[in-house]
């Protein structure tokens, strides 16, 4: 973020914590961008890409975890 309250390495570290769960189901997540307003843009890959449960995984899992782990995260969206 422009104000320095959240950096890419903190988000990457948090994603590393949840990545094994995604990989166990044949998927993965890639950090694409972090906007100045705290929006984290990710790309779901592998089995997660196009999965009917991807929206639930994104909002109920990834977003909830990042918001609780990295100060400044306001939303997580798939791009």
C-alpha positions in Angstrom: 0.0 0.0 0.0 1.1 3.5 -0.6 1.0 4.4 3.1 3.1 1.5 4.0 0.6 -0.1 6.4 0.6 -3.4 4.4 3.4 -4.8 2.3 3.5 -7.6 -0.2 5.7 -9.8 1.8 3.2 -9.9 4.7 0.4 -11.0 2.3 2.7 -13.5 0.6 3.6 -15.0 4.0 -0.1 -15.3 5.0 -0.9 -17.0 1.7 1.9 -19.5 2.3 0.1 -20.6 5.5 -3.1 -21.4 3.6 -1.5 -22.6 0.4 -1.1 -26.3 1.5 -4.8 -26.6 2.0 -5.5 -25.4 -1.5 -2.8 -27.6 -3.0 -4.2 -30.6 -1.2 -7.3 -30.2 -3.3 -5.3 -29.6 -6.5 -5.5 -25.8 -6.5 -3.4 -22.8 -5.6 -3.5 -19.1 -5.2 -1.2 -16.5 -6.7 -0.9 -12.9 -5.5 -1.4 -10.5 -8.4 -1.7 -7.1 -6.8 -2.4 -5.1 -3.7 -4.3 -1.8 -4.2 -3.8 1.4 -2.2 -7.1 0.8 -0.5 -6.2 -2.6 0.8 -7.8 -4.8 -1.9 -5.8 -7.9 -2.5 -6.1 -9.3 -6.0 -5.4 -13.0 -6.4 -5.6 -15.6 -9.2 -7.0 -19.0 -8.3 -5.2 -21.7 -10.3 -5.4 -25.5 -10.8 -8.5 -27.1 -9.5 -9.6 -23.8 -7.9 -9.9 -22.1 -11.3 -13.5 -22.5 -12.4 -14.5 -24.6 -9.4 -18.1 -24.0 -8.3 -16.8 -23.6 -4.7 -14.2 -21.0 -5.6 -16.2 -18.0 -4.5 -16.7 -19.6 -1.1 -13.1 -20.5 -0.8 -12.1 -17.0 -1.8 -14.5 -15.1 0.6 -15.0 -17.6 3.4 -11.4 -18.9 3.5 -8.8 -16.7 1.9 -10.3 -13.3 2.6 -11.3 -14.1 6.1 -7.8 -15.5 6.9 -6.0 -12.5 5.3 -8.2 -10.0 7.0 -7.3 -11.6 10.4 -3.6 -12.0 9.6 -2.6 -8.9 7.7 -3.6 -5.5 9.0 -5.0 -3.3 6.2 -6.6 -6.0 4.0 -10.1 -4.7 3.2 -11.1 -7.3 0.5 -9.8 -10.2 -1.5 -10.9 -10.5 -5.1 -10.2 -13.0 -7.9 -8.9 -11.5 -11.1 
